[in-house]
Amino acid sequence: MKTRIQALSTMLLAIAGLTLSSCAPSAPQIQKVMEDNPDILYKVIQKDPKKFLEVVNEAAQKARAQEEARYQEEETKAREEEYKNPKKPEIADNRAFEGTKDAPVTIVEYSDFQCPFCRRGAATMTAVLKEYPGKVKVVFKNFPIERIHPMALPASKMYEAIALQDIEKAGKFKHAIFEGQDELNSGGEKFIEEAAKKVGANVAKAKKDMEGEEVKKRIDADRAEAEKFGFSGTPGYLVNGVSLKGAYPIDEFKAIINKHLGQK
């Protein structure tokens, strides 16, 4: 009970703001009075419980808004620093990509095939490529979160195995998996094989290659790189070395792309 009283009294003090003059009792003194005399708090709440809840909700909303503003300020500062000192991912010449090979803007997409936010992010990448024809290249990198998405790693393995055969087919497989994510969740490896077959891949060869050392090294390297750059969840993006953490709307990508392209 005392713990609840302490929490409630602390919250009331925070809500009130306590703009006390120098001769007024201190916040700790007021809190002690409340804790020693809990009936004061009960009577305040009982007198107008509706108003009390309104004040609490307003304070909670204000706290969330302040936290969001602080986070945005930190993100803006970090982004400005990355414009000056961009992160530098490794992109081998034989990596699968979508868009234009020698595009002035490269987006590296660290993603998990079973993550719903990654599905949203993949759709945003499609929209970005349409918005900037010839100016953007998107490189998909694997960041499967196996503890919550058991089918993410098998899908990544198949994606990279198909990429060894044909880059274009790998891109089609990527879209087939994200667009059919519900079927991936329910059908598992059977759906992965069906998707590979539909995009025209040599499924027998891909099933063999997906368990090979080359695919394993690539996925391990992708995951390690994502973690090195501070991505702890999916999706994550580097836009010419400038990071975006999460499934941001297209306007966030456009702001960074336009800056790199010298556009307003």
CORHU-V241895 format. One record per residue. N is the residue number from 1. RES is the residue in three letters. PHI is phi in degrees with one decimal (* if undefined). OMEGA is omega as a letter, one per 30 degrees, with the letter a starting at -180 (999 if undefined). NEAR is the number of other ideal C-beta (glycine too) atoms within 8 Angstrom. Layout:
n	res	phi	omega	near
N	RES	PHI	OMEGA	NEAR
N	RES	PHI	OMEGA	NEAR
This chain:
n	res	phi	omega	near
1	MET	*	a	5
2	LYS	-61.3	l	6
3	THR	-62.6	l	6
4	ARG	-65.1	l	7
5	ILE	-63.6	l	12
6	GLN	-60.5	a	10
7	ALA	-64.7	a	8
8	LEU	-67.0	l	10
9	SER	-64.7	l	13
10	THR	-61.8	a	9
11	MET	-65.1	l	10
12	LEU	-64.1	l	11
13	LEU	-64.6	l	11
14	ALA	-65.8	a	8
15	ILE	-64.5	a	9
16	ALA	-65.5	l	6
17	GLY	84.7	l	5
18	LEU	47.8	l	7
19	THR	-84.1	a	3
20	LEU	-89.6	l	8
21	SER	-78.5	a	4
22	SER	-64.7	a	4
23	CYS	-95.3	l	3
24	ALA	-81.7	l	6
25	PRO	-63.9	a	5
26	SER	-75.8	l	7
27	ALA	-59.4	l	8
28	PRO	-59.2	l	6
29	GLN	-65.7	l	8
30	ILE	-64.6	l	12
31	GLN	-61.8	a	12
32	LYS	-64.1	l	8
33	VAL	-61.9	l	9
34	MET	-63.5	a	14
35	GLU	-68.7	l	11
36	ASP	-76.9	a	6
37	ASN	-130.5	a	7
38	PRO	-62.3	l	10
39	ASP	-59.8	l	6
40	ILE	-60.3	l	9
41	LEU	-65.2	a	12
42	TYR	-59.5	a	8
43	LYS	-67.1	l	8
44	VAL	-61.2	a	9
45	ILE	-68.0	a	8
46	GLN	-65.5	a	6
47	LYS	-63.0	l	5
48	ASP	-152.3	a	5
49	PRO	-60.3	a	7
50	LYS	-63.5	l	6
51	LYS	-64.4	l	7
52	PHE	-58.9	l	10
53	LEU	-64.6	l	8
54	GLU	-61.7	a	8
55	VAL	-66.3	l	9
56	VAL	-62.1	l	10
57	ASN	-63.8	l	8
58	GLU	-64.2	l	8
59	ALA	-65.1	l	11
60	ALA	-64.9	l	8
61	GLN	-63.6	l	8
62	LYS	-65.1	l	8
63	ALA	-63.9	l	8
64	ARG	-64.2	l	8
65	ALA	-63.8	l	8
66	GLN	-65.7	l	8
67	GLU	-66.1	l	8
68	GLU	-64.4	l	8
69	ALA	-63.4	l	8
70	ARG	-64.0	l	8
71	TYR	-63.4	l	8
72	GLN	-63.4	l	8
73	GLU	-64.1	l	8
74	GLU	-65.9	l	8
75	GLU	-63.7	a	8
76	THR	-63.4	l	8
77	LYS	-63.0	a	8
78	ALA	-63.8	a	9
79	ARG	-66.5	l	11
80	GLU	-63.0	l	8
81	GLU	-66.7	a	8
82	GLU	-73.7	l	12
83	TYR	-62.4	a	8
84	LYS	-78.7	a	6
85	ASN	-130.5	a	4
86	PRO	-66.4	l	10
87	LYS	-70.0	a	9
88	LYS	-124.0	l	5
89	PRO	-74.4	l	11
90	GLU	-84.2	l	6
91	ILE	-129.8	a	7
92	ALA	-70.2	a	5
93	ASP	-62.3	a	3
94	ASN	-95.6	l	3
95	ARG	-75.1	l	8
96	ALA	-67.2	l	11
97	PHE	-152.5	l	11
98	GLU	-123.0	a	9
99	GLY	101.5	a	9
100	THR	-103.6	a	9
101	LYS	-56.3	a	6
102	ASP	-101.2	a	4
103	ALA	-62.6	l	11
104	PRO	-69.1	a	5
105	VAL	-122.6	l	13
106	THR	-115.0	l	12
107	ILE	-108.1	l	15
108	VAL	-98.7	a	10
109	GLU	-109.1	l	13
110	TYR	-92.2	a	15
111	SER	-144.6	a	15
112	ASP	-127.2	a	13
113	PHE	-62.8	a	17
114	GLN	-101.2	a	13
115	CYS	-82.7	a	13
116	PRO	-64.0	l	6
117	PHE	-70.3	l	10
118	CYS	-68.5	l	15
119	ARG	-61.4	l	11
120	ARG	-63.0	l	9
121	GLY	-64.9	l	14
122	ALA	-63.2	l	13
123	ALA	-64.3	l	9
124	THR	-65.6	l	13
125	MET	-62.3	l	12
126	THR	-62.2	l	9
127	ALA	-66.1	l	9
128	VAL	-62.3	a	15
129	LEU	-62.7	l	12
130	LYS	-71.3	a	7
131	GLU	-71.7	a	7
132	TYR	-127.7	a	11
133	PRO	-61.8	l	6
134	GLY	80.7	a	5
135	LYS	-114.9	a	10
136	VAL	-133.4	l	13
137	LYS	-121.5	l	13
138	VAL	-113.3	l	13
139	VAL	-110.3	l	13
140	PHE	-84.1	l	11
141	LYS	-123.4	a	12
142	ASN	-90.3	l	14
143	PHE	-136.8	a	14
144	PRO	-69.6	l	14
145	ILE	-97.7	a	11
146	GLU	-66.2	a	8
147	ARG	-66.5	l	4
148	ILE	-120.7	a	4
149	HIS	-129.7	a	12
150	PRO	-64.8	a	6
151	MET	-93.0	a	13
152	ALA	-66.8	a	14
153	LEU	-67.2	l	10
154	PRO	-57.9	l	11
155	ALA	-67.1	l	14
156	SER	-64.4	l	12
157	LYS	-60.7	l	12
158	MET	-66.5	l	16
159	TYR	-57.6	a	16
160	GLU	-69.6	l	15
161	ALA	-65.6	l	17
162	ILE	-69.4	l	15
163	ALA	-61.6	l	11
164	LEU	-67.0	l	8
165	GLN	-87.8	a	12
166	ASP	-159.7	a	9
167	ILE	-64.1	a	8
168	GLU	-64.2	l	6
169	LYS	-66.4	l	12
170	ALA	-62.8	l	14
171	GLY	-63.0	l	11
172	LYS	-65.4	l	10
173	PHE	-64.1	l	15
174	LYS	-54.9	a	12
175	HIS	-67.8	l	10
176	ALA	-62.7	a	11
177	ILE	-69.5	a	14
178	PHE	-65.9	a	12
179	GLU	-67.2	l	7
180	GLY	-105.9	a	10
181	GLN	-60.4	l	12
182	ASP	-62.4	l	6
183	GLU	-69.7	l	8
184	LEU	-62.3	a	15
185	ASN	-63.3	a	8
186	SER	-92.2	a	7
187	GLY	-97.5	l	9
188	GLY	58.5	a	9
189	GLU	-64.8	l	8
190	LYS	-61.8	l	7
191	PHE	-65.9	l	12
192	ILE	-59.1	l	14
193	GLU	-66.3	l	11
194	GLU	-63.4	l	9
195	ALA	-64.7	l	13
196	ALA	-62.4	l	13
197	LYS	-65.7	a	9
198	LYS	-64.5	a	7
199	VAL	-85.7	l	11
200	GLY	89.8	l	7
201	ALA	-76.6	l	14
202	ASN	-78.9	a	6
203	VAL	-65.4	a	9
204	ALA	-60.5	l	6
205	LYS	-67.1	a	10
206	ALA	-63.8	l	14
207	LYS	-63.4	l	11
208	LYS	-73.9	a	9
209	ASP	-67.8	a	12
210	MET	-66.0	l	12
211	GLU	-101.8	a	8
212	GLY	-83.5	a	9
213	GLU	-68.2	a	5
214	GLU	-63.7	l	8
215	VAL	-65.3	l	14
216	LYS	-60.4	a	9
217	LYS	-61.0	a	8
218	ARG	-65.8	a	10
219	ILE	-66.7	l	14
220	ASP	-61.0	l	8
221	ALA	-67.0	l	9
222	ASP	-61.3	a	12
223	ARG	-63.2	l	11
224	ALA	-63.3	l	8
225	GLU	-66.0	l	12
226	ALA	-58.4	l	12
227	GLU	-67.3	l	9
228	LYS	-61.2	a	6
229	PHE	-87.6	l	11
230	GLY	90.0	l	7
231	PHE	-86.3	l	12
232	SER	-107.4	l	4
233	GLY	-141.5	a	7
234	THR	-122.5	f	12
235	PRO	-84.5	l	14
236	GLY	-136.2	a	15
237	TYR	-137.4	l	14
238	LEU	-118.9	l	16
239	VAL	-107.3	a	14
240	ASN	50.9	l	10
241	GLY	88.5	l	10
242	VAL	-99.2	a	12
243	SER	-89.8	l	15
244	LEU	-130.6	a	12
245	LYS	-107.3	l	8
246	GLY	125.0	a	8
247	ALA	-85.1	a	8
248	TYR	-70.7	l	10
249	PRO	-67.6	a	5
250	ILE	-60.4	a	10
251	ASP	-61.3	l	6
252	GLU	-66.2	l	9
253	PHE	-68.6	a	14
254	LYS	-62.4	a	10
255	ALA	-60.9	a	8
256	ILE	-73.2	l	13
257	ILE	-60.4	a	14
258	ASN	-62.5	l	10
259	LYS	-64.7	l	9
260	HIS	-68.2	a	10
261	LEU	-88.8	a	10
262	GLY	76.7	l	5
263	GLN	-104.2	l	5
264	LYS	-99.4	999	2
